[in-house]
Amino acid sequence: MMDKFLNDQQDPKAVEKVYNRLTDLLTTGEEIVYIATQKKPLVNILPDCVALTNKRVLFFTPANLGLSIKFIDFVWKDIVDVSIKEEIIGAVFMVKTTNQAEMGVDYLPKVQARKLYQYAQERKEEERELRRQRDLEEKRAESGSFNFDHAAGAQTAEPEPIVAAPPVQTEPKKDELTEKLKKLRMLFDQGLISQDEYNAKKLELLNDL
């Protein structure tokens, strides 16, 4: 398994130490992607190393004359910038985090530094896409909550339907003149009044209009 990290001039002993330490540090679902080792000019006894996993960037520094190894790690979502600077001898690989912390390793073989940079850029792009998806989901959730609350408020504020009162039935007024004329005619038909009296009374009623 370790042999695949020795294809680009890595120091085998340094890779072995880092690899053995990494296997104890990996979390569930975490995989080692690449290991780069420092190659200092003239003396390269205790080189620093950089390891990339699908979750983190780890910087390893030998301590206690090589008897132990210290490390600092950064998760990908906290890394805002990755860069390399190629120099006359080797290259420098640098990362910058969201809280402006910087960490790097110099004297890396250029081929290793380029591969670190290539994978880091790919991983950052994946992280940006994941962040974009999370932001979209949060906005959709906020929008759905607003619409629900608004709809609920609209339901409670909806006015009750107005029920029209039934029309009041009113009795039509009787035609007083018609009633009087009928009574007058009845008196005449019964012979209680004469023709002249009937005509005079009828004319009087009609004149009141």
C-alpha positions as CSV (number, residue, x, y, z in Angstrom):
1,M,0.0,0.0,0.0
2,M,2.8,2.4,0.8
3,D,4.6,1.8,-2.5
4,K,2.1,4.0,-4.5
5,F,3.5,7.0,-2.5
6,L,7.0,6.5,-3.7
7,N,6.6,7.3,-7.4
8,D,7.8,10.9,-7.5
9,Q,11.3,10.8,-5.8
10,Q,9.8,10.6,-2.2
11,D,12.2,9.7,0.6
12,P,11.2,6.1,1.5
13,K,12.0,6.3,5.2
14,A,10.2,9.6,5.6
15,V,7.1,8.2,3.7
16,E,7.2,5.1,5.9
17,K,7.1,7.1,9.1
18,V,4.3,9.4,7.9
19,Y,2.3,6.5,6.5
20,N,2.5,4.5,9.8
21,R,1.5,7.6,11.7
22,L,-1.3,8.5,9.3
23,T,-2.9,5.0,9.5
24,D,-3.5,5.7,13.2
25,L,-5.0,9.2,12.5
26,L,-7.4,8.4,9.7
27,T,-11.1,8.9,10.6
28,T,-14.0,6.9,9.1
29,G,-14.1,7.2,5.4
30,E,-10.8,9.1,5.2
31,E,-8.2,8.0,2.6
32,I,-4.6,9.0,2.0
33,V,-4.3,10.6,-1.4
34,Y,-0.7,11.8,-1.7
35,I,2.5,12.1,0.4
36,A,5.3,14.6,-0.5
37,T,8.7,14.7,1.2
38,Q,11.1,17.5,1.6
39,K,14.5,17.2,-0.2
40,K,16.9,19.6,1.3
41,P,20.2,20.3,-0.5
42,L,23.3,18.7,0.9
43,V,21.8,17.2,4.1
44,N,18.3,15.7,4.0
45,I,18.3,13.5,7.2
46,L,15.0,14.6,8.8
47,P,12.8,16.0,6.0
48,D,9.4,17.6,6.6
49,C,6.4,16.0,4.9
50,V,3.0,17.0,3.5
51,A,0.2,14.5,3.3
52,L,-3.2,15.0,1.6
53,T,-6.3,13.0,2.4
54,N,-9.8,13.4,1.1
55,K,-10.6,15.3,4.3
56,R,-7.4,17.1,5.5
57,V,-4.0,18.5,4.7
58,L,-1.4,17.4,7.2
59,F,2.1,18.8,7.8
60,F,4.6,16.5,9.5
61,T,7.8,17.7,11.2
62,P,10.3,15.2,12.8
63,A,11.2,15.9,16.5
64,N,13.5,14.5,19.1
65,L,16.2,13.7,16.5
66,G,13.8,11.8,14.4
67,L,12.5,9.6,17.3
68,S,9.0,11.2,17.0
69,I,7.0,13.2,14.5
70,K,4.8,16.2,15.1
71,F,1.9,17.2,12.8
72,I,-0.5,20.0,12.2
73,D,-3.7,19.4,10.2
74,F,-6.3,21.6,8.4
75,V,-9.6,20.4,7.1
76,W,-10.4,21.3,3.6
77,K,-13.4,23.5,4.4
78,D,-11.2,25.8,6.5
79,I,-8.6,26.3,3.6
80,V,-9.2,29.4,1.5
81,D,-6.0,29.4,-0.6
82,V,-3.4,26.9,-1.8
83,S,-0.2,28.0,-3.7
84,I,3.1,26.8,-4.8
85,K,6.3,28.7,-5.6
86,E,8.9,27.1,-7.7
87,E,12.5,28.1,-6.9
88,I,15.9,27.2,-8.2
89,I,16.0,24.3,-5.9
90,G,12.6,22.7,-5.3
91,A,9.3,24.4,-4.6
92,V,7.3,25.7,-1.7
93,F,3.8,24.5,-1.0
94,M,1.6,26.8,1.1
95,V,-1.9,26.8,2.4
96,K,-3.9,29.7,4.0
97,T,-6.9,29.1,6.3
98,T,-10.1,31.1,7.0
99,N,-8.5,32.6,10.2
100,Q,-5.5,33.8,8.1
101,A,-3.1,31.0,9.5
102,E,-0.4,29.9,7.0
103,M,1.6,26.7,6.8
104,G,4.0,25.5,4.2
105,V,7.0,23.3,3.4
106,D,10.0,24.3,1.3
107,Y,12.5,22.3,-0.8
108,L,9.8,20.0,-2.1
109,P,10.7,18.3,-5.5
110,K,8.8,20.3,-8.1
111,V,6.9,17.2,-9.4
112,Q,5.6,16.6,-5.9
113,A,4.7,20.2,-5.2
114,R,2.7,20.3,-8.5
115,K,0.8,17.2,-7.6
116,L,0.0,18.6,-4.2
117,Y,-1.3,21.8,-5.8
118,Q,-3.3,19.9,-8.5
119,Y,-5.1,17.7,-6.0
120,A,-5.6,20.6,-3.5
121,Q,-7.3,22.7,-6.3
122,E,-9.6,19.8,-7.2
123,R,-10.5,19.3,-3.6
124,K,-11.1,23.0,-3.0
125,E,-13.4,23.0,-6.0
126,E,-15.4,20.1,-4.6
127,E,-15.6,21.9,-1.3
128,R,-16.9,25.1,-3.0
129,E,-19.6,23.0,-4.7
130,L,-20.6,21.4,-1.5
131,R,-20.8,24.8,0.2
132,R,-22.9,26.1,-2.7
133,Q,-25.3,23.2,-2.3
134,R,-25.5,23.7,1.4
135,D,-26.3,27.4,0.9
136,L,-29.0,26.6,-1.6
137,E,-30.6,24.1,0.7
138,E,-30.6,26.6,3.6
139,K,-32.2,29.3,1.4
140,R,-34.8,26.8,0.2
141,A,-35.5,25.8,3.8
142,E,-35.8,29.5,4.9
143,S,-38.1,30.2,1.9
144,G,-40.3,27.3,2.7
145,S,-40.6,28.3,6.3
146,F,-41.5,31.9,5.3
147,N,-44.2,30.7,2.9
148,F,-45.6,28.4,5.5
149,D,-45.7,31.1,8.2
150,H,-47.2,33.5,5.8
151,A,-49.9,31.1,4.7
152,A,-50.7,30.3,8.3
153,G,-51.0,34.0,9.1
154,A,-53.2,34.5,6.1
155,Q,-55.5,31.8,7.2
156,T,-55.9,33.2,10.7
157,A,-56.4,36.7,9.3
158,E,-59.0,35.7,6.7
159,P,-62.3,37.6,7.4
160,E,-65.4,35.7,8.1
161,P,-67.9,35.6,5.3
162,I,-70.7,38.2,5.7
163,V,-74.1,36.6,5.8
164,A,-76.8,38.8,4.3
165,A,-79.8,39.3,6.6
166,P,-83.0,37.9,5.2
167,P,-85.2,40.6,3.6
168,V,-88.0,41.9,5.9
169,Q,-91.4,41.0,4.6
170,T,-93.5,44.1,4.5
171,E,-97.2,44.1,3.8
172,P,-98.2,46.3,0.9
173,K,-100.2,49.3,1.8
174,K,-103.9,49.0,0.9
175,D,-105.3,51.3,-1.6
176,E,-107.7,53.4,0.5
177,L,-109.3,55.1,-2.5
178,T,-110.2,51.7,-4.0
179,E,-111.7,50.5,-0.8
180,K,-113.8,53.7,-0.4
181,L,-115.1,53.4,-4.0
182,K,-116.0,49.8,-3.4
183,K,-118.0,50.7,-0.3
184,L,-119.6,53.5,-2.1
185,R,-120.7,51.2,-4.9
186,M,-122.0,48.7,-2.5
187,L,-124.2,51.4,-0.8
188,F,-125.5,52.4,-4.2
189,D,-126.2,48.7,-5.3
190,Q,-128.1,48.1,-2.0
191,G,-130.3,51.2,-2.7
192,L,-129.1,53.0,0.3
193,I,-128.0,56.0,-1.6
194,S,-129.4,57.6,-4.8
195,Q,-127.7,57.9,-8.2
196,D,-127.0,61.6,-7.6
197,E,-125.6,60.9,-4.1
198,Y,-123.4,58.2,-5.5
199,N,-122.1,60.4,-8.3
200,A,-121.4,63.3,-6.0
201,K,-119.6,61.2,-3.5
202,K,-117.5,59.5,-6.2
203,L,-116.6,62.8,-7.7
204,E,-115.5,64.0,-4.2
205,L,-113.2,61.0,-3.7
206,L,-111.6,61.4,-7.0
207,N,-111.0,65.1,-6.4
208,D,-108.9,64.2,-3.3
209,L,-106.3,62.6,-5.5
